[in-house]
Amino acid sequence: MAATDLQQNTPSTRQTPLLIYGAYGYTGQLIVEECLTRGWRPVLGGRDASKLAAVAEPHNLPHVAFTLGDRAALDATLGQVSAVLHCAGPFIHTAQRMLEGCLRTGTHYLDITGEIQVFQALAAQSALAREAGIMVVPGVGFDVVPTDCLARWLKEQQPRATELELAFEGLGGVSQGTAHTAVEQAGEGGAVRRDGYIQRVPPAHRTRQVDFGDGPVTVASIPWGDVATAYYSTGIPNITTYARLPQQTIRAMKGLRLAAPLARQRSVKRLLHWWVDRQPAGPDEETRTTGRTRVWGCATADDGTFAEGLLYGPEGYAFTAAAATEAAGRTLDGVGTPGFQTPATAFGADLVLSIPGVERFLISAPPRPVYPS
Ligand SMILES: NC(=O)c1ccc[n+]([C@@H]2O[C@H](COP(=O)([O-])OP(=O)(O)OC[C@H]3O[C@@H](n4cnc5c(N)ncnc54)[C@H](OP(=O)(O)O)[C@@H]3O)[C@@H](O)[C@H]2O)c1
């Protein structure tokens, strides 16, 4: 089918609503399970036919194997669906080709990246997405749904905020895919946003105390996706993101600053990827069901007044599966406007409250103006 035919076949008229690409990865499989729980029957995609069949066939789900370099197969598959939920990372290697397919075929694009460069690259193509009539919503996993929604909500409480700080704790363990993605970023250092621009800074360049609800703990700055996305969600020009990490990890991050050029070498990355391949695929079921994550945020204005809030939710990968599926569902329901969107600009700050187990608290906020009645 030619690309022009595919574009006339608008998202709302297509036979099967959703393609999950990377469906046999650790997180892709969790998302497939979540879709099945909702009674959906997505098309599954991925580059390895036998791994794909092993996930699809037990549920009798439609599936199609193709690489992202096979433009004809990519377009033919995207042309049959309204939206793709792209789960095959590191996204630095995969997002652009998937986006180009979506632009050619008029298919909504969602992914679970947390990579700052990917958010920035996709944001730069917002006008193309608007022209194609599609939404481009990266980051519909734990990175960045809870932090993004909290950031947007805090900005609503303190509309004059010029400084945003976000922190999280509770990632019990990471999947191989997350670790491979981190290896690809190794040696790049940290990142913050200052006066609207993303700046590279040393790893763990800032530490501070944060109270997630049971007393102050130390968090260290890390380059989380919100350094890119929260600017679009809130307009706040200064953004720092932190994670709660053990003291020895923070010391190691600082100590390894001089090793950054080494970590960027392909041979070192190959060794690290080899080691990651020998680790468990991801957190086990018990960890996913019992784990909890906590997010803290503070939006501060130039006069020092601030809005501070907390958000508690499920374990990170359980969070990702629930959030990504919810975002895909809303996209298929026609929520949101074409162009680049963050989860919070597409679906609102309350998107996160639809995820089972999520609670949100306002700790303090500036007094509201009192208008004469
Ligand atoms: N935002 C979040 O909070 C969040 C949460 C979870 C995961 N993630 C991200 O999602 C990605 C996947 O994580 P995971 O845990 O599912 O990892 P995983 O178990 O390693 O799965 C990765 C999947 O991507 C596929 N893939 C990788 N490179 C590909 C390429 N060039 N072309 C086609 N397919 C490719 C793999 O296929 P093969 O087996 O054929 O290589 C596999 O299906 C990672 O980047 C991770 O950081 C983000």
The ligand as an ORCA input file, in Angstrom:
! r2SCAN-3c Opt
* xyz 0 1
  N      10.056      5.172     30.927
  C      10.162      4.186     31.792
  O       9.881      4.335     32.954
  C      10.614      2.858     31.304
  C      10.202      1.697     31.951
  C      10.601      0.469     31.442
  C      11.437      0.418     30.339
  N      11.838      1.566     29.760
  C      12.701      1.549     28.581
  O      12.102      0.702     27.614
  C      13.099      0.016     26.886
  C      12.828     -1.474     26.933
  O      12.965     -1.927     28.243
  P      12.735     -3.459     28.592
  O      12.833     -3.558     30.034
  O      11.504     -3.967     27.945
  O      14.020     -4.099     27.866
  P      14.243     -5.532     27.194
  O      13.600     -6.597     27.967
  O      15.698     -5.613     26.914
  O      13.465     -5.404     25.805
  C      13.906     -4.564     24.789
  C      13.064     -4.826     23.557
  O      13.446     -3.889     22.543
  C      13.793     -4.628     21.361
  N      14.797     -3.877     20.618
  C      15.928     -3.309     21.092
  N      16.577     -2.691     20.092
  C      15.826     -2.865     18.969
  C      15.962     -2.444     17.632
  N      16.998     -1.723     17.222
  N      14.994     -2.799     16.753
  C      13.939     -3.529     17.137
  N      13.748     -3.962     18.408
  C      14.689     -3.630     19.306
  C      14.293     -5.943     21.865
  O      14.273     -6.914     20.831
  P      15.458     -8.017     20.688
  O      15.291     -8.975     21.848
  O      15.190     -8.635     19.363
  O      16.764     -7.275     20.781
  C      13.264     -6.214     22.963
  O      12.054     -6.646     22.420
  C      14.440      0.443     27.494
  O      14.972      1.488     26.726
  C      14.070      0.955     28.866
  O      14.969      1.926     29.347
  C      11.441      2.783     30.213
*
